[in-house]
Amino acid sequence: MQQERIIVLDFGGQYKQLIARRVRECNVYCEIHPHTLSIEKIREMNPRGIIMTGGPASVYDEQSPTCSPELFEMGIPVLGICYGSQLMAYRCGAAHAVDGSHGKKDAETGGASVDENAQAGYAANAEAVKTAPVSEYGRTEVMIDAPDSLLFQDVVTVNASDENAKETVGSTICWMSHTDYIARVPEGFRITAHTANCPVAAMENPVKKLYAVQFHPEVEHTPEGKKMLRGFVMDVCGCRGDWEMSSFAERTIKELREKIGDKHVLLGLSGGVDSTVAAALLSKAIGDQLHCVFVDHGLMRKNEGDEVESIFGPKGNFDLQFIRVNAQERFFKRLIGQTDPETKRKIIGEEFPRVFGDEARKLKGKVRYLAQGTIYPDVVESGDGKTSDVIKSHHNVGGLPIELVRELGFDETPIEPLRMLFKDEVRRVGLELGVPRELVYRQPFPGPGLAVRIVGEITPYKAEIVRDADYIFREELHKAGVDENLGQYFAALSNMHSVGVMGDHRTYGLAVVLRAVITSDFMTAEAAEIPWNVLQTTMNRIINEVEGVNRVLYDITSKPPGTIELE
């Protein structure tokens, strides 16, 4: 499963998971580790390549995350992205000053001198990275100075006029987000790309297999970025691409049977993709030794609670023991008067394990293991990029506080069959297991449910408004045949009241916000261009069929700067 791997060293970048996903799209296994990972550990892991992420810090600040210069002397290919590119220049010891344009002349002829330690590549050079005279943020035209680079050889460019270049160069659009820039390139490097304001948009030392880009090739906003990353992974690192999902389910089912034996397992089932596929894997492995508890907190989508029960309950196709807990009143009572988004999330996050715990107590002495649908992004986020030990730790096990786990005599290590997979990989496993496609590709739904789609206080009345409006929107998108290409779509309820007219009467009702985005990774997203007639039909139905609503808005905000959910 891990015959060849790329490791991503996290320097605080928000796109670290996206980088790993892009590598796995090349059928190459990839893991994320903190930047503090030791050189000895890296050697032990024997990766085919290393990618250094971006980050919000400046490399010349004393408290900024850094790395050993030895990282660049190991003979392992390294790609630095954004902050990672600047750190490469800083730690390698920069030798050539770049001029005020794109520095091509100085880089070729040799610029400023540096101390002998920097020339040897063992010390940081304080002049390597400086605050940029002009910061760059957003889509930026990048001129490719070295189309023969292994990063750029497959990139489609357009001709660009550059007054600093001796000849016409090709350009491509990339996503920039930086306030510092590389002012001196290391000895042995060449500049391979630049922008109007950034003299070193990319650089490389092919002999040492060191590559750096100031922009973000991993995001959708860099259209040719996937080709650049593939160039690094396949051509620079020489990976074969042997990471496949075809045998994952079979291998995992076998491992689960060996680990669990005749013991029983308890799983909190939400009906989402992750817990669904986890339940399917466990059901295939141990049958009715699996106990699935579904807690309905009253903030599910329309009919969703009943759908979960029809699939996993006694009349469903899965061999397991299903328990449904209707706890709507319990959750709504705790949410009375709460308007702060984080407070609402916290309340739901506190109440769920209490309800789940009540059911777990009933199984004391029967259940040995707890299972959960943890996927790789959960594993990475739980560590906050500090140490590998923290990444693997849990403040709860299978959705229960560790104190309760110990009280009930459950094993303290949860069963997490999906913990090394990204969402798209989980879906592929689900299809392989025979899980219905409509379940596998069910719209992403946050744990707090409709709570993050109701701005302000949450009440049963407001939840019903959102449920009905959301159902209408999803139905109309499906009828129009435009839902399949959307990453996520839903209706939310704002806390805005406005005056309206219905018939001969003035109204003072709530505003529903429709949201639909196109995304492949959920790290970045663009608002979808829904046909006007579909939006009009949806608006008419919502206002006529959903009580209390007199206005419908469509949110066109991209991510960034917005988020996909409203709260």
KACORPE-V692755 format. One record per residue. RES is the residue in one small letter. D_CENTER is the distance of its C-alpha to the mean C-alpha in Angstrom with 2 decimals. Layout:
res-><RES,RES>
d_center-><D_CENTER,D_CENTER>
This chain:
res-><m,q,q,e,r,i,i,v,l,d,f,g,g,q,y,k,q,l,i,a,r,r,v,r,e,c,n,v,y,c,e,i,h,p,h,t,l,s,i,e,k,i,r,e,m,n,p,r,g,i,i,m,t,g,g,p,a,s,v,y,d,e,q,s,p,t,c,s,p,e,l,f,e,m,g,i,p,v,l,g,i,c,y,g,s,q,l,m,a,y,r,c,g,a,a,h,a,v,d,g,s,h,g,k,k,d,a,e,t,g,g,a,s,v,d,e,n,a,q,a,g,y,a,a,n,a,e,a,v,k,t,a,p,v,s,e,y,g,r,t,e,v,m,i,d,a,p,d,s,l,l,f,q,d,v,v,t,v,n,a,s,d,e,n,a,k,e,t,v,g,s,t,i,c,w,m,s,h,t,d,y,i,a,r,v,p,e,g,f,r,i,t,a,h,t,a,n,c,p,v,a,a,m,e,n,p,v,k,k,l,y,a,v,q,f,h,p,e,v,e,h,t,p,e,g,k,k,m,l,r,g,f,v,m,d,v,c,g,c,r,g,d,w,e,m,s,s,f,a,e,r,t,i,k,e,l,r,e,k,i,g,d,k,h,v,l,l,g,l,s,g,g,v,d,s,t,v,a,a,a,l,l,s,k,a,i,g,d,q,l,h,c,v,f,v,d,h,g,l,m,r,k,n,e,g,d,e,v,e,s,i,f,g,p,k,g,n,f,d,l,q,f,i,r,v,n,a,q,e,r,f,f,k,r,l,i,g,q,t,d,p,e,t,k,r,k,i,i,g,e,e,f,p,r,v,f,g,d,e,a,r,k,l,k,g,k,v,r,y,l,a,q,g,t,i,y,p,d,v,v,e,s,g,d,g,k,t,s,d,v,i,k,s,h,h,n,v,g,g,l,p,i,e,l,v,r,e,l,g,f,d,e,t,p,i,e,p,l,r,m,l,f,k,d,e,v,r,r,v,g,l,e,l,g,v,p,r,e,l,v,y,r,q,p,f,p,g,p,g,l,a,v,r,i,v,g,e,i,t,p,y,k,a,e,i,v,r,d,a,d,y,i,f,r,e,e,l,h,k,a,g,v,d,e,n,l,g,q,y,f,a,a,l,s,n,m,h,s,v,g,v,m,g,d,h,r,t,y,g,l,a,v,v,l,r,a,v,i,t,s,d,f,m,t,a,e,a,a,e,i,p,w,n,v,l,q,t,t,m,n,r,i,i,n,e,v,e,g,v,n,r,v,l,y,d,i,t,s,k,p,p,g,t,i,e,l,e>
d_center-><22.09,21.45,24.31,22.50,19.36,17.56,16.38,14.01,15.70,13.77,15.93,13.89,11.58,8.68,7.21,7.96,5.15,5.61,9.18,9.40,8.33,10.90,13.33,13.18,13.88,17.04,17.82,17.64,16.34,14.06,13.45,12.16,15.12,16.43,18.66,21.57,21.60,25.27,26.87,28.66,25.54,24.07,27.42,27.41,24.05,25.50,22.42,23.14,21.19,19.27,16.66,16.77,13.94,14.75,15.60,17.61,20.84,23.89,25.01,28.59,28.07,29.43,26.66,23.81,21.82,23.66,24.45,27.68,29.39,29.99,26.44,27.78,30.99,29.74,29.97,26.31,24.57,22.28,20.04,19.43,16.99,18.04,19.03,19.15,21.67,23.76,23.81,25.08,27.84,28.64,28.88,30.62,33.39,33.63,36.90,37.03,36.99,35.55,37.55,36.80,35.67,33.47,35.54,36.37,40.01,39.62,37.03,39.45,42.57,41.42,41.14,41.44,42.46,40.53,41.73,42.32,39.51,37.00,38.71,38.31,34.57,34.63,34.41,32.30,33.88,33.82,34.51,31.56,29.08,30.23,29.20,28.95,31.81,29.45,25.74,23.47,20.57,19.27,20.43,23.13,25.69,25.62,28.90,28.83,31.76,31.41,30.58,31.73,28.80,26.82,23.68,25.37,27.85,26.05,24.78,26.59,28.15,30.64,33.71,33.50,36.42,36.08,39.17,38.35,38.17,41.38,40.21,37.83,34.27,31.31,28.33,24.79,22.33,19.49,17.17,18.80,18.06,20.75,23.98,25.35,26.53,28.10,31.83,33.18,31.99,32.70,35.76,35.27,32.34,32.62,30.83,29.14,27.76,28.40,28.13,30.84,29.77,27.98,30.46,28.00,24.92,24.91,27.23,27.96,30.43,30.66,33.27,31.00,27.89,26.21,24.07,22.45,20.88,20.73,18.31,14.66,15.03,11.37,10.85,12.61,15.16,16.57,18.12,19.54,16.73,15.93,19.65,19.69,17.11,19.00,22.16,21.14,19.95,22.83,25.60,25.37,24.14,26.06,23.61,24.91,21.78,22.76,19.50,20.22,19.43,23.08,24.44,21.58,22.88,26.45,25.85,23.77,26.45,29.10,27.45,27.03,30.71,31.86,30.05,30.89,34.36,36.29,34.30,32.50,28.83,27.42,24.05,22.73,21.99,20.12,20.35,16.62,15.28,14.38,17.74,19.56,18.81,19.47,22.70,23.65,23.35,25.37,27.83,28.53,29.08,31.17,32.13,33.58,32.96,29.60,29.76,27.05,27.18,25.79,25.96,26.47,25.98,27.23,23.98,23.07,23.26,26.75,28.27,25.08,26.77,29.63,27.47,25.76,29.27,30.67,28.19,28.20,31.54,35.01,35.20,31.87,31.40,29.78,32.08,31.10,32.41,30.80,31.28,30.45,30.76,31.40,30.61,30.26,33.19,32.02,28.68,30.26,33.02,30.71,28.88,32.17,32.34,28.79,27.10,24.63,21.00,20.21,23.56,22.97,19.71,21.62,24.55,22.71,20.89,24.38,26.24,24.19,25.02,28.58,29.02,27.36,29.53,32.64,32.07,31.27,34.62,36.39,35.17,36.30,38.21,36.76,33.08,32.19,28.43,25.43,22.41,18.92,15.97,13.68,10.86,9.44,6.35,9.41,11.57,9.92,9.55,13.07,14.51,13.58,14.24,17.95,19.42,18.73,21.04,19.09,15.85,17.95,19.74,19.59,21.41,22.01,22.50,21.57,21.37,24.72,25.86,27.07,30.57,30.83,29.58,32.40,34.84,34.33,34.54,31.18,29.63,27.37,24.88,22.73,22.39,18.77,19.12,15.46,14.14,13.51,11.78,8.48,8.88,10.88,12.92,13.68,15.01,17.15,18.57,19.37,21.32,23.07,24.20,25.64,23.46,24.29,22.08,22.03,20.51,17.93,16.79,17.40,15.61,12.63,14.50,13.70,15.83,18.26,18.83,20.84,21.18,18.26,20.01,23.37,24.06,26.78,28.64,27.72,30.73,31.46,32.88,29.77,27.60,30.02,29.80,26.04,26.37,29.10,27.63,24.28,26.32,28.41,25.57,23.86,27.35,28.34,25.26,25.95,29.66,29.06,26.89,24.06,21.40,20.40,18.72,16.71,13.02,13.99,17.37,19.36,22.19,22.18,25.25,26.03,28.68,30.78,34.22,36.19,39.62,40.12,43.00,43.39,46.85,49.35,47.37,45.05,41.82,39.51,36.26,32.52,30.01,27.26,24.17,22.71,19.15,17.84,15.07,14.36,10.90,9.75,5.99,5.80,5.04,8.75,11.35,15.13,17.64,19.35,23.07,24.51,28.20,30.49,32.63,29.76,28.85,32.58,33.10,30.20,31.62,35.10,34.14,32.14,34.98,37.62,36.07,34.08,36.40,35.83,33.78,35.54,32.81,29.65,27.23,24.46,21.51,20.87,18.51,15.62,12.30,13.08,15.56,15.01,12.34,12.14,14.11,17.36,17.27>
